[in-house]
Amino acid sequence: MTTEDRAPDPDQADELLNAKQVAALMKVHVATVYRLADAGLLKAMRFGVGEKRRRGFRCKRSNVEAYMQESEILTQEVA
């Protein structure tokens, strides 16, 4: 069985990503990911003690993809 024969994993859309993985997916700096989450623009979770503990940052892949889709600029808006 090859990877092409397997059905897509339904849980992959809700895979939890850390800040570095989110930054790589969005092609932005890690600090930008934290700013978006702190501003409430990107839905994310923080685990552990303390409100600002960076090590416990997680974001669902589906939330990242939804944010990027909502941020898309249409060609009519650019002109």
Beta strands, then each sheet from edge to edge (+ up, - down):
strand 1: 16-17
strand 2: 45-46
strand 3: 57-60
sheet 1: 1+ 3- 2+
end
